[in-house]
Amino acid sequence: MTALPGTGASRRKSSAHRQVTAAVADGRLVRPDACEKCGSSTADLHAHHEDYDRPLDVIWLCRSCHLHAHSREHASTPRPADDQRPTLAQIRRWPASVNVAQGAEALGVSRSALYQAIADGTSPVETIMVGQRIKVLTSSLVSVLEGNPSKAAAS
């Protein structure tokens, strides 16, 4: 669920995140030792909400699975007419690599979230360095958006 700042959705999202933090702190909610989707054991698990109106109903995901879950949500959610997110057909026509901002836009995540996932080594897409710049491989983007994250490569 993407929430715009100042909207009811944004307030529900913020409230849900605060409630999860409080529930973990007081023991009402227990963070598992491994991602509930892929099973990877990591200390960096994220509480994923399918519905912010049910704040303690979460799935614990690693960063990579969490990014993938949100990219799937964006792909399956009807977009407003003014949304400029590229289609899969348009992405297939992109050059072999694109900047992180374009990759994030295609995945439906923020640029900072994708940069963080790249830094953490949990990016769902393959990246390369070109000089001082990080580039996202378009073929990897296409694989993830087609629902084949295992083909995308772990970089």
N, CA, C and O of each residue as an XYZ file, in Angstrom:
620
protein
N       0.839     -1.169      0.000
C       0.000      0.000      0.000
C       0.885      1.233      0.000
O       1.662      1.434      0.933
N       0.782      2.052     -1.017
C       1.541      3.292     -1.075
C       0.700      4.384     -0.448
O      -0.481      4.525     -0.764
N       1.296      5.147      0.428
C       0.558      6.192      1.119
C       1.186      7.547      0.841
O       2.402      7.714      0.933
N       0.347      8.504      0.503
C       0.826      9.854      0.277
C       0.883     10.596      1.604
O      -0.017     10.439      2.429
N       1.923     11.406      1.834
C       2.040     12.130      3.096
C       0.798     12.973      3.362
O       0.281     13.641      2.466
N       0.326     12.932      4.615
C      -0.799     13.745      5.005
C      -2.156     13.138      4.706
O      -3.177     13.715      5.080
N      -2.198     11.999      4.047
C      -3.475     11.368      3.734
C      -3.857     10.411      4.846
O      -3.030     10.063      5.690
N      -5.115      9.985      4.846
C      -5.568      9.000      5.820
C      -4.758      7.726      5.719
O      -4.452      7.102      6.735
N      -4.405      7.329      4.495
C      -3.615      6.108      4.306
C      -2.244      6.254      4.950
O      -1.732      5.309      5.551
N      -1.652      7.435      4.827
C      -0.343      7.671      5.426
C      -0.424      7.592      6.947
O       0.450      7.014      7.595
N      -1.477      8.175      7.510
C      -1.643      8.128      8.967
C      -1.868      6.698      9.443
O      -1.324      6.303     10.475
N      -2.663      5.909      8.708
C      -2.898      4.504      9.083
C      -1.596      3.714      9.013
O      -1.321      2.883      9.878
N      -0.797      3.974      7.983
C       0.481      3.278      7.830
C       1.411      3.623      8.995
O       2.006      2.732      9.600
N       1.535      4.905      9.306
C       2.401      5.325     10.414
C       1.925      4.738     11.729
O       2.731      4.272     12.534
N       0.614      4.761     11.950
C       0.047      4.216     13.179
C       0.323      2.714     13.275
O       0.676      2.214     14.343
N       0.164      2.002     12.167
C       0.417      0.554     12.160
C       1.874      0.266     12.507
O       2.156     -0.653     13.276
N       2.795      1.035     11.952
C       4.221      0.824     12.227
C       4.528      1.090     13.704
O       5.282      0.343     14.329
N       3.942      2.156     14.259
C       4.159      2.455     15.687
C       3.596      1.339     16.565
O       4.213      0.956     17.559
N       2.430      0.822     16.199
C       1.813     -0.237     16.993
C       2.641     -1.517     16.963
O       2.748     -2.211     17.975
N       3.222     -1.832     15.817
C       4.088     -3.014     15.724
C       5.314     -2.821     16.600
O       5.695     -3.731     17.336
N       5.931     -1.666     16.533
C       7.114     -1.384     17.358
C       6.786     -1.539     18.844
O       7.551     -2.143     19.595
N       5.652     -0.993     19.257
C       5.247     -1.089     20.660
C       4.937     -2.542     21.045
O       5.296     -2.989     22.134
N       4.276     -3.269     20.153
C       3.912     -4.663     20.451
C       5.150     -5.547     20.552
O       5.186     -6.460     21.377
N       6.148     -5.297     19.739
C       7.403     -6.055     19.831
C       8.100     -5.704     21.150
O       8.617     -6.584     21.840
N       8.109     -4.434     21.487
C       8.782     -3.988     22.716
C       8.150     -4.585     23.970
O       8.857     -4.932     24.916
N       6.816     -4.707     23.984
C       6.173     -5.232     25.196
C       5.843     -6.721     25.124
O       5.190     -7.258     26.019
N       6.287     -7.377     24.074
C       6.150     -8.832     23.993
C       4.845     -9.351     23.425
O       4.655    -10.566     23.364
N       3.931     -8.475     23.003
C       2.676     -8.939     22.397
C       2.898     -9.506     21.003
O       2.099    -10.306     20.518
N       3.973     -9.095     20.366
C       4.323     -9.555     19.025
C       5.779     -9.999     19.064
O       6.637     -9.287     19.586
N       6.053    -11.163     18.518
C       7.407    -11.707     18.560
C       7.975    -11.763     17.141
O       7.382    -12.342     16.232
N       9.128    -11.148     16.990
C       9.827    -11.162     15.706
C      10.517    -12.520     15.580
O      11.303    -12.892     16.451
N      10.232    -13.274     14.495
C      10.876    -14.585     14.332
C      12.358    -14.439     13.965
O      12.857    -13.330     13.771
N      13.040    -15.566     13.875
C      14.461    -15.563     13.531
C      14.713    -15.637     12.030
O      15.845    -15.459     11.579
N      13.664    -15.898     11.254
C      13.853    -16.075      9.813
C      12.678    -15.492      9.042
O      11.572    -15.369      9.569
N      12.929    -15.140      7.802
C      11.909    -14.631      6.887
C      10.816    -15.686      6.711
O      11.108    -16.860      6.485
N       9.558    -15.256      6.816
C       8.442    -16.185      6.678
C       8.208    -16.618      5.244
O       7.450    -17.559      5.007
N       8.839    -15.958      4.277
C       8.662    -16.333      2.877
C       9.803    -17.218      2.375
O       9.563    -18.315      1.872
N      11.041    -16.743      2.510
C      12.173    -17.491      1.930
C      12.958    -18.288      2.972
O      13.766    -19.146      2.615
N      12.725    -18.011      4.258
C      13.404    -18.755      5.317
C      14.789    -18.265      5.667
O      15.441    -18.841      6.538
N      15.264    -17.206      5.006
C      16.611    -16.726      5.329
C      16.626    -16.173      6.752
O      15.716    -15.461      7.178
N      17.685    -16.524      7.466
C      17.783    -16.031      8.832
C      18.590    -14.742      8.812
O      19.746    -14.717      8.390
N      17.962    -13.687      9.274
C      18.586    -12.381      9.288
C      18.024    -11.589     10.453
O      16.875    -11.788     10.847
N      18.812    -10.711     10.994
C      18.335     -9.852     12.082
C      17.478     -8.719     11.528
O      16.739     -8.077     12.275
N      17.572     -8.471     10.231
C      16.870     -7.355      9.603
C      15.562     -7.828      8.970
O      15.448     -7.887      7.746
N      14.573     -8.166      9.807
C      13.264     -8.577      9.310
C      12.303     -7.397      9.379
O      12.367     -6.581     10.298
N      11.422     -7.319      8.403
C      10.462     -6.232      8.303
C       9.060     -6.775      8.525
O       8.720     -7.854      8.040
N       8.254     -6.028      9.254
C       6.853     -6.392      9.462
C       6.063     -5.881      8.261
O       5.887     -4.674      8.098
N       5.587     -6.801      7.421
C       4.835     -6.420      6.222
C       3.342     -6.478      6.522
O       2.837     -7.482      7.025
N       2.652     -5.404      6.212
C       1.199     -5.315      6.410
C       0.479     -5.529      5.084
O       0.777     -4.855      4.098
N      -0.456     -6.453      5.058
C      -1.344     -6.580      3.901
C      -2.460     -5.538      4.028
O      -3.012     -5.086      3.024
N      -2.787     -5.160      5.274
C      -3.874     -4.227      5.541
C      -3.493     -3.387      6.765
O      -3.386     -3.918      7.870
N      -3.290     -2.086      6.575
C      -2.883     -1.221      7.684
C      -3.991     -1.043      8.724
O      -3.727     -0.571      9.830
N      -5.220     -1.414      8.385
C      -6.304     -1.348      9.364
C      -6.242     -2.512     10.352
O      -6.975     -2.525     11.341
N      -5.371     -3.489     10.088
C      -5.115     -4.598     11.027
C      -3.627     -4.530     11.379
O      -2.832     -5.324     10.875
N      -3.251     -3.584     12.241
C      -1.840     -3.243     12.450
C      -0.958     -4.352     13.013
O       0.248     -4.347     12.765
N      -1.512     -5.292     13.754
C      -0.668     -6.347     14.326
C      -0.738     -7.638     13.526
O      -0.156     -8.649     13.919
N      -1.441     -7.608     12.416
C      -1.505     -8.754     11.509
C      -0.412     -8.555     10.457
O      -0.647     -7.945      9.414
N       0.783     -9.075     10.742
C       1.935     -8.844      9.876
C       2.572    -10.168      9.452
O       2.381    -11.210     10.079
N       3.324    -10.084      8.379
C       4.162    -11.184      7.906
C       5.590    -10.674      8.031
O       5.894     -9.574      7.570
N       6.472    -11.457      8.650
C       7.860    -11.028      8.841
C       8.681    -11.441      7.629
O       8.817    -12.628      7.330
N       9.234    -10.434      6.929
C       9.968    -10.671      5.689
C      11.363    -10.055      5.740
O      11.580     -9.025      6.378
N      12.303    -10.704      5.056
C      13.629    -10.103      4.865
C      13.459     -8.921      3.910
O      12.416     -8.778      3.272
N      14.449     -8.106      3.819
C      14.362     -6.896      2.977
C      14.038     -7.240      1.526
O      13.203     -6.580      0.907
N      14.685     -8.259      0.982
C      14.462     -8.632     -0.411
C      13.020     -9.071     -0.641
O      12.378     -8.621     -1.591
N      12.509     -9.946      0.220
C      11.123    -10.408      0.073
C      10.140     -9.261      0.302
O       9.087     -9.212     -0.334
N      10.478     -8.331      1.212
C       9.604     -7.193      1.469
C       9.535     -6.288      0.244
O       8.452     -5.845     -0.139
N      10.681     -6.009     -0.371
C      10.680     -5.207     -1.597
C       9.876     -5.908     -2.685
O       9.099     -5.274     -3.398
N      10.067     -7.212     -2.806
C       9.345     -7.974     -3.824
C       7.842     -7.947     -3.544
O       7.047     -7.823     -4.475
N       7.444     -8.059     -2.284
C       6.024     -8.019     -1.927
C       5.411     -6.680     -2.341
O       4.297     -6.640     -2.863
N       6.133     -5.594     -2.111
C       5.596     -4.292     -2.489
C       5.603     -4.099     -3.995
O       4.715     -3.431     -4.524
N       6.568     -4.658     -4.698
C       6.552     -4.525     -6.161
C       5.388     -5.315     -6.740
O       4.794     -4.890     -7.732
N       5.047     -6.456     -6.143
C       3.870     -7.234     -6.581
C       2.595     -6.472     -6.290
O       1.681     -6.454     -7.115
N       2.519     -5.831     -5.107
C       1.333     -5.050     -4.761
C       1.116     -3.955     -5.784
O      -0.007     -3.742     -6.243
N       2.185     -3.260     -6.146
C       2.058     -2.170     -7.101
C       1.660     -2.696     -8.471
O       0.875     -2.061     -9.176
N       2.192     -3.845     -8.849
C       1.877     -4.402    -10.166
C       0.418     -4.840    -10.239
O      -0.192     -4.752    -11.305
N      -0.161     -5.316     -9.119
C      -1.518     -5.826     -9.150
C      -2.562     -4.769     -8.783
O      -3.761     -5.020     -8.905
N      -2.124     -3.600     -8.341
C      -3.043     -2.537     -7.957
C      -3.305     -1.640     -9.156
O      -2.362     -1.182     -9.802
N      -4.576     -1.384     -9.464
C      -4.850     -0.462    -10.566
C      -4.221      0.897    -10.274
O      -4.312      1.408     -9.158
N      -3.592      1.466    -11.277
C      -2.919      2.742    -11.085
C      -3.792      3.881    -11.572
O      -4.549      3.720    -12.529
N      -3.694      5.031    -10.921
C      -4.436      6.187    -11.412
C      -3.969      6.559    -12.812
O      -2.844      6.247    -13.201
N      -4.828      7.220    -13.561
C      -4.504      7.577    -14.946
C      -3.263      8.450    -15.040
O      -2.539      8.387    -16.033
N      -3.004      9.273    -14.007
C      -1.853     10.172    -14.082
C      -0.554      9.514    -13.634
O       0.493     10.161    -13.649
N      -0.595      8.233    -13.232
C       0.617      7.541    -12.801
C       1.511      7.314    -14.025
O       1.047      6.846    -15.065
N       2.757      7.640    -13.893
C       3.678      7.543    -15.019
C       4.604      6.340    -14.933
O       5.606      6.283    -15.645
N       4.284      5.370    -14.065
C       5.148      4.202    -13.939
C       5.192      3.449    -15.262
O       4.153      3.236    -15.886
N       6.383      3.045    -15.696
C       6.506      2.387    -16.994
C       5.863      1.000    -17.012
O       5.821      0.306    -15.995
N       5.373      0.619    -18.164
C       4.803     -0.716    -18.333
C       5.929     -1.708    -18.602
O       7.048     -1.315    -18.933
N       5.627     -2.991    -18.457
C       6.625     -4.021    -18.735
C       7.071     -3.944    -20.200
O       8.250     -4.133    -20.498
N       6.149     -3.672    -21.095
C       6.506     -3.543    -22.522
C       7.487     -2.390    -22.733
O       8.424     -2.511    -23.522
N       7.278     -1.277    -22.037
C       8.206     -0.144    -22.155
C       9.566     -0.495    -21.567
O      10.599     -0.162    -22.147
N       9.571     -1.158    -20.431
C      10.828     -1.527    -19.778
C      11.645     -2.450    -20.669
O      12.870     -2.333    -20.723
N      10.986     -3.358    -21.363
C      11.702     -4.268    -22.274
C      12.451     -3.511    -23.369
O      13.415     -4.031    -23.932
N      12.017     -2.293    -23.673
C      12.679     -1.487    -24.712
C      13.764     -0.570    -24.147
O      14.417      0.152    -24.901
N      13.962     -0.593    -22.829
C      14.989      0.242    -22.212
C      16.375     -0.245    -22.611
O      16.519     -1.369    -23.091
N      17.405      0.591    -22.417
C      18.784      0.141    -22.656
C      19.143     -1.006    -21.700
O      18.379     -1.320    -20.787
N      20.282     -1.612    -21.909
C      20.705     -2.772    -21.120
C      20.779     -2.474    -19.623
O      20.556     -3.365    -18.804
N      21.088     -1.228    -19.259
C      21.101     -0.857    -17.839
C      20.530      0.543    -17.685
O      20.608      1.373    -18.591
N      19.949      0.784    -16.500
C      19.340      2.081    -16.207
C      19.791      2.535    -14.817
O      20.347      1.751    -14.048
N      19.546      3.806    -14.506
C      19.948      4.296    -13.182
C      19.014      3.748    -12.105
O      17.953      3.202    -12.410
N      19.412      3.896    -10.861
C      18.657      3.341     -9.724
C      17.271      3.978     -9.625
O      16.310      3.295     -9.271
N      17.151      5.257     -9.928
C      15.845      5.916     -9.865
C      14.866      5.258    -10.839
O      13.710      5.019    -10.492
N      15.329      4.965    -12.057
C      14.457      4.303    -13.028
C      14.113      2.883    -12.577
O      12.973      2.441    -12.717
N      15.092      2.183    -12.042
C      14.845      0.830    -11.553
C      13.831      0.830    -10.424
O      12.942     -0.020    -10.386
N      13.956      1.777     -9.508
C      13.022      1.882     -8.380
C      11.619      2.206     -8.882
O      10.632      1.649     -8.401
N      11.542      3.102     -9.843
C      10.241      3.464    -10.411
C       9.571      2.238    -11.040
O       8.372      2.020    -10.863
N      10.344      1.450    -11.766
C       9.803      0.245    -12.396
C       9.322     -0.762    -11.356
O       8.319     -1.444    -11.565
N      10.041     -0.858    -10.228
C       9.679     -1.807     -9.176
C       8.556     -1.281     -8.284
O       7.937     -2.042     -7.540
N       8.301      0.014     -8.363
C       7.270      0.598     -7.512
C       7.728      0.825     -6.092
O       6.920      0.810     -5.163
N       9.034      1.038     -5.914
C       9.588      1.330     -4.591
C      10.318      2.664     -4.664
O      10.584      3.177     -5.751
N      10.632      3.209     -3.528
C      11.352      4.479     -3.530
C      12.804      4.255     -3.943
O      13.354      3.164     -3.790
N      13.394      5.294     -4.459
C      14.802      5.241     -4.848
C      15.670      4.918     -3.637
O      16.608      4.127     -3.734
N      15.357      5.529     -2.494
C      16.159      5.283     -1.294
C      16.019      3.841     -0.818
O      16.985      3.256     -0.330
N      14.818      3.257     -0.957
C      14.628      1.854     -0.553
C      15.472      0.929     -1.426
O      16.067     -0.024     -0.923
N      15.529      1.203     -2.730
C      16.336      0.361     -3.615
C      17.821      0.568     -3.338
O      18.582     -0.400     -3.323
N      18.246      1.806     -3.121
C      19.654      2.040     -2.774
C      20.027      1.280     -1.493
O      21.097      0.677     -1.412
N      19.134      1.317     -0.494
C      19.414      0.620      0.765
C      19.510     -0.885      0.535
O      20.401     -1.538      1.079
N      18.598     -1.441     -0.268
C      18.626     -2.879     -0.554
C      19.916     -3.254     -1.287
O      20.491     -4.311     -1.031
N      20.360     -2.403     -2.183
C      21.621     -2.650     -2.897
C      22.776     -2.639     -1.894
O      23.635     -3.521     -1.922
N      22.795     -1.645     -1.014
C      23.862     -1.543     -0.008
C      23.854     -2.744      0.934
O      24.911     -3.216      1.352
N      22.653     -3.239      1.270
C      22.519     -4.390      2.173
C      22.795     -5.722      1.490
O      22.928     -6.749      2.155
N      22.882     -5.706      0.157
C      23.057     -6.957     -0.577
C      21.760     -7.747     -0.717
O      21.795     -8.953     -0.962
N      20.604     -7.074     -0.563
C      19.311     -7.765     -0.638
C      18.460     -7.290     -1.806
O      17.255     -7.540     -1.842
N      19.076     -6.612     -2.750
C      18.328     -6.091     -3.889
C      17.705     -7.236     -4.695
O      18.363     -8.245     -4.948
N      16.442     -7.080     -5.095
C      15.822     -8.116     -5.918
C      16.298     -8.074     -7.369
O      15.989     -8.976     -8.147
N      17.047     -7.035     -7.739
C      17.548     -6.906     -9.104
C      19.065     -6.852     -9.129
O      19.706     -6.442     -8.161
N      19.617     -7.267    -10.236
C      21.069     -7.275    -10.395
C      21.553     -5.878    -10.762
O      20.931     -5.180    -11.562
N      22.677     -5.483    -10.162
C      23.248     -4.168    -10.428
C      24.721     -4.307    -10.811
O      25.373     -5.310    -10.518
N      25.218     -3.266    -11.474
C      26.639     -3.192    -11.819
C      27.121     -1.776    -11.523
O      26.329     -0.837    -11.444
N      28.420     -1.644    -11.363
C      29.020     -0.322    -11.201
C      29.565      0.123    -12.553
O      30.259     -0.633    -13.232
N      29.246      1.350    -12.934
C      29.793      1.958    -14.136
C      30.461      3.246    -13.667
O      29.802      4.262    -13.443
N      31.771      3.181    -13.524
C      32.485      4.293    -12.899
C      32.052      4.397    -11.445
O      32.190      3.438    -10.685
N      31.535      5.544    -11.056
C      31.053      5.762     -9.690
C      29.541      5.545     -9.572
O      28.971      5.737     -8.498
N      28.903      5.153    -10.648
C      27.446      5.029    -10.664
C      26.982      3.582    -10.595
O      27.593      2.689    -11.183
N      25.899      3.367     -9.874
C      25.256      2.054     -9.817
C      24.214      2.009    -10.921
O      23.406      2.927    -11.062
N      24.239      0.945    -11.695
C      23.253      0.768    -12.761
C      22.475     -0.523    -12.504
O      23.041     -1.508    -12.031
N      21.197     -0.518    -12.812
C      20.318     -1.676    -12.672
C      20.203     -2.332    -14.040
O      19.914     -1.670    -15.037
N      20.435     -3.651    -14.075
C      20.327     -4.365    -15.347
C      18.856     -4.528    -15.725
O      18.060     -5.052    -14.946
N      18.512     -4.082    -16.909
C      17.137     -4.123    -17.370
C      16.607     -5.553    -17.442
O      15.445     -5.794    -17.114
N      17.434     -6.497    -17.864
C      16.988     -7.895    -17.945
C      16.588     -8.420    -16.564
O      15.658     -9.216    -16.442
N      17.287     -7.975    -15.544
C      16.969     -8.366    -14.177
C      15.638     -7.756    -13.734
O      14.834     -8.422    -13.081
N      15.409     -6.496    -14.088
C      14.130     -5.849    -13.794
C      12.981     -6.610    -14.433
O      11.964     -6.874    -13.792
N      13.151     -6.954    -15.683
C      12.108     -7.685    -16.405
C      11.823     -9.016    -15.719
O      10.662     -9.392    -15.554
N      12.866     -9.729    -15.318
C      12.670    -11.018    -14.632
C      11.868    -10.850    -13.343
O      10.944    -11.621    -13.083
N      12.213     -9.856    -12.544
C      11.503     -9.630    -11.280
C      10.049     -9.264    -11.561
O       9.142     -9.784    -10.912
N       9.827     -8.382    -12.511
C       8.467     -7.935    -12.804
C       7.611     -9.030    -13.440
O       6.383     -8.991    -13.363
N       8.262     -9.994    -14.062
C       7.535    -11.154    -14.599
C       7.256    -12.181    -13.506
O       6.589    -13.186    -13.751
N       7.764    -11.930    -12.303
C       7.542    -12.847    -11.208
C       8.580    -13.936    -11.095
O       8.316    -14.977    -10.493
N       9.754    -13.723    -11.660
C      10.851    -14.696    -11.621
C      12.052    -14.124    -10.872
O      13.122    -13.973    -11.462
N      11.899    -13.804     -9.586
C      13.019    -13.164     -8.869
C      14.253    -14.032     -8.779
O      15.361    -13.506     -8.675
N      14.099    -15.357     -8.816
C      15.276    -16.227     -8.713
C      16.160    -16.087     -9.937
O      17.364    -16.330     -9.856
N      15.584    -15.695    -11.080
C      16.368    -15.500    -12.297
C      17.048    -14.137    -12.322
O      17.955    -13.900    -13.118
N      16.596    -13.232    -11.431
C      17.102    -11.860    -11.452
C      18.556    -11.778    -11.044
O      19.273    -10.897    -11.518
N      19.008    -12.656    -10.192
C      20.378    -12.722     -9.691
C      20.517    -11.976     -8.381
O      19.830    -10.987     -8.126
N      21.400    -12.462     -7.579
C      21.655    -11.845     -6.275
C      22.935    -11.069     -6.365
O      24.016    -11.658     -6.376
N      22.841     -9.750     -6.430
C      24.051     -8.934     -6.433
C      23.969     -7.910     -5.350
O      24.894     -7.115     -5.181
